[in-house]
Every structure is written in C-alpha cells, then in structure tokens.
Amino acid sequence: MFLALPAAIDYVRIRMAGTRATESMKAADVSLENREYWRNEKIAFLTLSSLKGVGFWTLYKLAKSGVSFKEVLKDPEGKLVDKIYDGSDGVVSITEQQDALWQKGLSLARSLFADNIRLIFKDEIGFPPKLRNIPDAPYWIFVQGDLAPLFCKSVAIVGTRQPSDDGVFLSKLVLAALVKFKCVTVSGLAMGVDQLAHQGSLRYALKTIAVLGTGILGNYPKGSEELRRRILDGGGTIVSEYLPHQSYSAENFIRRNRLQAALCDLLVPVEWGIKSGTAHTVRFAAKYEKAIVNLYMPLTYNSKPELSYSESQFGAISLEMPREISRLDDCIYNYLSEDLFFDSADHSQDVSSDGFDLFDKGMVLADYNEGEQVVGSGENNEESAGDDKRNVGSVDGAGLESKDIERLSDKKNEGEGKQFKLKI
C-alpha cells in the first residue's frame, strides 16, 4: 500500500530526523570517549611529572615515542619501574601504589584547574595551530587565562632586558601604532622590553600573551606577579611548555623563544644584539617564515649591526622612527588586516572539558590481583636540576634508557596492555 504524498514526505522527514539523532548520539559518544581519554592522559602525565627522577626531558622522550602516559604509569619498563614503585615501604601491592599515584596526579590536576590553568596536548583539537604546525612543536602546553588570543593574529615585541631611552621610546611607539588594529601582542614577561610590551598592551586595552621560560607556577622574574594578574584580568594569556614548578635555565629561555616566534605573525625586535637571546627569536621567526620589522632612531643605523645582519640573513626590513611610521602602519596592516582576524569566540570550547572535580576515587588497573606485589630495587636515578640543559636527543636523561621507551612504544603499536578502570 502506497502512502499519499504528504504522508510519504512526513515519513521521510521522521526517518531523516531519526538518522540525524542517531548520528548525533554516536558523535556525542565519541566526544565523551575522547574527553575521557585526554582527561586520563593529563592525570597520568601530572602523576609522572611528580615522581623523583622524572623530569621534562623524560616526559618529552615518552611523548616523542608516541606511547600513552597512562600506559607508562600502568605498565612501566626498565628503570621506570624503580621510579614509579620505589618499594620504600617494603613489599607493596601494585594496585595500591597505582591508586595512590593516581590520586596524587588527580590532586595536581585539580590544583591547576582551580587556578584556571589548562594542560593541552598537541593532538587535542584545542591546541593552537600556530604551535602545532611548527617543525619543533611542543608536545603539550600549560595555559592560564583566556585561550582565544592564542588563535588570533598577533605581533611579538621582544628585546633587551636593559633598554636605553631609545629602546623604551621605540617599545612604546610600536604599541601605540597597534592600537588602531586591536591585535594581540606576544612577549616573554622578562624585565625590559618584554614587560614594556605587556604594560603598553594593557594601557591600550590590547590582549597580550606572556610566554614563560619557566613552569607556569614559577615566580620569574621576581616581582612580576602583579603584571601577570593584570594580564589575566585584561583577557590575556600565560603560556609555558615546562612543568608547573620547573625552574629557569639558558636552554629553557632559548626554547621558549621559538614559541614566541611561532605565535606571532609579525615580529618587532626592539634594541637587540646579534648574540643576544632576542637573536634566537629572530632566527626562529625567519625559520617559521614570519615577517620581521626592525625599528631604529635617526642617525643610529650604522651603530646597530643587527639591522643589516637580519636584513641579509633573515629578510627583515628596518624602519627609521618616526620618519617611516606610515610604513610601519602598512606593514602591520598587511599582516594583520581586519578580515584575517579570528572571531573572539570562546575557543576554550575546542578543548576537552577536564572535569577533574568529577573524580572522587582512584585508578584501578584491570586484571591486577590484590596479591600481586612489587619490590623496588632501591636505585636512585634522580634527575638533577642541570638536566634541563641537555640536548633533546639525549638517551639517558633521568635514568630512562632508550630501549625502555622502545619497549613501551612497541606495546602501544601491538595493542598490548590493559585498560584503565576508574572508580567514580
């Protein structure tokens, strides 16, 4: 029996609506599963970061190998066994130790969440494309404040920590020039030009991003707490790839500079030297094909070798201020034209909701019997403070052997290992 045309149309509409609803439910299930996966990864990451002998480079190498952090915590290999299960209390149940460690990581996660600090992994949807797309992208970042500025067009203003009167003038001048464009600024919170950039941005109601060379909970430089608070209150952002309490080092600041260069669309180095820290930012900006504009005062060009050097080596242009202020405006407009701005929507929706407050219990690993025990070997392989200065390619950082990572990676590829079960 055939349906009348109106009835047939209604029938098709109902079927289509049902199909769409089913697809939406499936998508919601995938989204929920994805959020749970990243939530567990973050707790496991923070748990590992709290262990003696496990520092930035150990976690970096694990991330580079592609192994899951929760799998490492659940089924460690080699010297990681001694770090995770120290056996300090004698023979201890694996399940009990794992549960205690999970609680520690969860506590750290909640503490960060309370301070509006997010941990975002490179493979998450909400990770800033500008950082993901560079060849030496960070595997994770800690972000405090608004996420939206990380997705906007921006100008990085960097330079010496001890600016002369000319340096102070040029720093303030470029900030004043940016007002009409209402763009985001990027700098490193260091004394000197960096703090002038952040302060000027706040004065002109420009959102500003501070990229740290220390952990996001560190107080560096000392006395910058008030400026950090003002940046956050003004809708700005604090970013670091280092572990929350990690201290500073020369290597950390160099690596930090690549993130400043990556986040900007236009780099304005103010009063810098060829062998200075700012020079690293300039080199990274050139590597990432960002525009570079030097500013200098009248009759000073010949006394600044960095100008001709960056022009010949990195394709920078140099403008005399204030005579060529109109050319500076043109440069800013060309790279930051209004139609290229992202909408100031809440990009935090693209980052999975951590929901750490939903977890009341610890972690239990499937198929582990309460009777199973582990005895720590007692070896001490603590990572020293100086380990942050080693090369990325080091294979023995924090006592973790490359073969241990390879075994963990192999397990991931072969699909071995048991799933986490969380008590809620």
N, C-alpha and C positions, 0 to 999 in steps of 0.2 A: 504494500500500500504506500503510495507516494504522499509526501507531505505537501500541503499548499505552500506557495512561495513564501509568504510571511512566516509561517511556522518553520519552514526549512531554514530561513535566514536566522531565526531565533535559535534554532537547534545548533547551527554552525557557530553562532556567537557564544553560546553556552560552552560548546566543546573547546573553542579557542580560548575562552576565559579560563576554563579548567586546565588547559595545557599551559597557559601562561602562569597560572597559580602554581602548578606543579614545578615548572622551571624555576620560579621564584623561590619555592621551598628548597629545591635542590641547591640553588645558588646560596641560599641562607645557610644551609648545612655545610657547604664547602667553606663559606666565610667563617662560620663558627669554628670549624675544624682548623682553619688557617690561623685564627686568632689564638686558639688553644696551643697550637704548635709553637708560635712565636712567644707566647707567654711562658711556656715551659723552657724554651731556649734561653730566654732572658734570665729566668731564675737560676738555671744551671750555669750560665755564664757568670753571674754575680757570685754564685757559690764557689766556683773555681777561682775567681779573682780574689777571694778572701783567704785562700789557702797559702800557707808558707811555702815559698819556693815556686809559686805560680804567679808570674807577672805578665806584663803587657806582651812581651815577645813570645812567651809560651802560648798565650791565647791567640796571638797573631798567627803563629805557625799552625795551630789547630784549625783556625778559620780558613787559612790558605789551603789546607789539605782537603777541605770540604766536609770534614767529619762533624757530626752533630754534637753540640756541647752536652746535651743530656745523655747521649750515648757514652761520651767520655766519662761523665760522672757515674753512670750506671755500671760500665764495664771497662775500667781503665786498664792500660797496658804498661809494662815495664816499670820505670821509676815513678810514674804517676800513681801507681798503687800505693807506694810509700807516702806520697803526699796527701792522698785522699784518706787512706786508712792507716793512720800513724801507729795504731796499737798502743797508745800511751797508757791505756788502762788495762793492758794485758790483752787476753783473747776477747774480742768484741764481735757481736753479731753484725754481719754486713748490713742487714736490713736496718738495724738500729742506727748504725753510723750514717747510712744513706739518708735516713729520715731526719736525723739531727742536722746533717749538712744542708738538706733541702730547706729546713726551717731557717737556717742561717741565711741562705740566699734569698728566701722569701722576705725575711726581715729587712735585708738590704734593699730589696725591690720596693717594699712599702715605704721605707725611709726616703728613697729617691722620689717616689710618687708624691709623697707629702710635700716635697719641695718643688713640685711641678717640673721634675726632671724626667725626661723620657730617654730610654735606651732604644735606638733604632738600628736594625741590621740592614746591611746593604741590599739584601734580597727582599726586603719588605717593600710594599707598594709605596709607602710614605717616605722612603729615603730620597733626599733631594737629588734630582737628575744631574745637577751640576757636579755633585761629588761622585755619583755612581759612574759617570761617563769618563772620568779621567783614568789614564792607564795605571796609576798607582792609588786607586781609590781606597779609602778606609773601609774596613770590614764592618765597622759599627761606629756610631757617634752617640754621644750624650748631649741632649738638647734641653736647655731650660728656657722657658718663656714661650713666645708665640712662634709657631712653625712657619707661618706664612712668609716672612721675609726671606727664608731660605729658597723660596720658589720665585722670587721677584728679580727683576733686573736690578743691578747694583753697581756701585763704584767703590773700589777699595782705595783707601787713603792710608799710606804707610810711610815710615821714615825713621829718622834718627831719634834716639831717646833723649838727646840733648840738643834740641833745635836752637838755632840762632834767632835773632829778631826776624831775619828774612824767612826762616823756616816757619815761625809762628804766624807771620803775615800770610804766607802762601797757603798754609793749612786752613786758616780762617777764610781766605779768599775763595778757595775751591768749594768749601761748604756753603758759602753764600751763593755761589754760582749754581749749586744744586737745588736751591730752594724751589725754583720755578718748575723743576721736573718731579718733585716729590718722590724721589727714588730712595732706595735703601742704600745704606753705607756699610762698609766692612772694614774692620781693623782688628788689632790684636790686644787691646787693653793695656799695652805696655806704657811706661812713662814716656813723655814726649809727644811726638806727632800722633801716635795711636790714641792717646787719651784726648788730645785736642780734637781729633776726628769724632770721637764719641760725644764729647761735650758739645761740639758745634752742631752735631746732628740733633741732639736733644734740644738745643736752643732754637733750632728751626723746625722742630716737630718732624724730623726725619727718623724713620725707624732705622736702628743700627744693629749690626751683628758683631759680637766680640768673639773672636776665635782664640781659644786659650792654648798655651803651650804647657799647661799642667792639667791635672784632673779637675773636673768641674766643681768639686767641693774644696779645692785648694784656695788659699788666700794669697794670690800672687797677681800683681805686685802688692805688697802690704799697703794698706790704706785705700785699696780700690773697692772696698765693699759698698760704699755709698754710691759710687758711679755704677757699679753693677746693678744695684737696686733701682736706680733711676733708668737704666737701660731697659730693665724688665717692666717697670711701671709705664714706660713710654711705648710699650708694644714691641720692644726689641727682643733679641735672642742671644743666648750664650751657648757656645758650641765647643766641644772638646772630643777628641777621639781617645784620650787617655783614660785610664782607670780612675774612678772618682777621687781617690786620695793620692794619686801619683804626683810625685814632685817634679821639679823642672830640671832640665839639662840642656846643653847646647844642641844636642841631636833632636830633642823634643821640639825646640823652637824652629829648627830648620824644617822638620816635617810639618809643623803647624803652618808654616808659611805657604806650603802648597795648597792647603785648604782655603786660605785667604784668596790666593790666586784663582782657585777653581770656582769659588762662589761669586767672584766679580765678573762683570762684563767689560769694565774699563778700570785699569789700574793707574793711579796717580801717585807715584813715589815722590815724596817731598824731602829734599835735602838728605841725600844718602851717599854712600861710598861704594866703589867697585867691589871691595872686600867686606862689606857690611852684611848684616843679617837681611836688610832690605833687598840686597842684591839677589839673594836666594828667591825672594818673592818675585822679583822682576824676571828671573830666569824661568821660574815655574809658569808665570803668566805667558811668556813667549812660547814655552813648550805647549801650553794649552790653547795657543792662538788667541789670546786676549789682547785687546788694544792697550797700549802703554803710552801715557802722555806725561812728560816731564814739565815741570814749571820752574822758571828761574827769574831772578830780578835783573833789571838793566845793568849792563856792564859786568856781569858775573859769569857769562857763558864760558869764557876761556879758563876760568879758575875752577871749573867743575868738569873734570874728565869723564865722570859718569854719564854726562849728557851725550857726548859724541860716541862713547863706548856703547851705550844702549841703543843709539840710533843705528850704528853699523852692525851690531851683533844681534839685536832683537827687533829691529824695525820700529823702534819708538820714535815719537816726534817730540820736539822740545819747543815750548812756547814761552815767550818773554811776557811777563806780567808787569803792569796791567795793560801794556800796549796791545797784546794779542788776546784780550779777554773774549772778543767776539769769536775767535777761532776755537777757544775753549768751549764756548757755548755750542758751536757747531759740532764739535767732537762729542760732547755729551748727548746732543740731540740725535746724532747719527747712530749711537749705540744704545740709547735709552729712549727712543721715540715712544710716545704715549701708547700707540697702538700695539706695542710689543710687551706692554706690562701685563702680568697676570692679574686676574681679579683678586681682590684682597679677601677671598673666601677663606673659610676655616679649613686649611689644609690638614689640620690635625685629624680630620675625619678619614684621611687616607692611611693613617697609622692605626694599626690594630689596637683596640682598647685593651690595656693590660689587665685591668680588673683584678689587681693583686689583692684587693680587700676581700675578694670572694673566697680566697683560700684560707680555710681555718685549720686544716690538718697538714700533715707532712706528705712526703712522697714515699710510696712503697713500690718496689720493683717486682714484677710478676715472676712467679716460679722460683723465688728465693725462699728457702726454708728457714724458719727461725733458728734452726740448729746450726746453720752454716756459719762458720767463723773465719776470721782473718787475723793474722798476726803481722803487725808492721815490722819491717826489718830494722827500724831504728836509724837508718841512714839519714843524714842531714844534708839536703841539697838546696838550701835556701837561696833564693835569687837575691843577689846583692843589689844595692842601690845603683851601682855603676853599670848594671846590666842593660839599662835603657840606652846606653851609648854604643852597644854592639851593633854590628851590621845586621840587616834584616835576614840575610842569608845564613846567619849562624845556625848550626845544627845542634848545639849543645846548651842553648840558653835554658836556664832554670833547671838544669839536670835532665831535660827531656830529650831523649835520643830520637833521631830522625826515623829509625826503624820502628819506634813505638808509634809514631804518628802514622807511618805507612800501614801498620797493622790495623790501627783504628780506622783508617780510610778504607782499607780492604774490607773490613767488616761492614762498613756502610754500603759499599758497592755490591757486596754479596747478599745484602739484606739480612745479615745476621743480627742477633741481639734481641732482647725482649723489650716490650713496650712499657712505658710508664703507666702506672695506675695511681691516680691522685684521690686521696680521701677528701671529700668535701662535706 
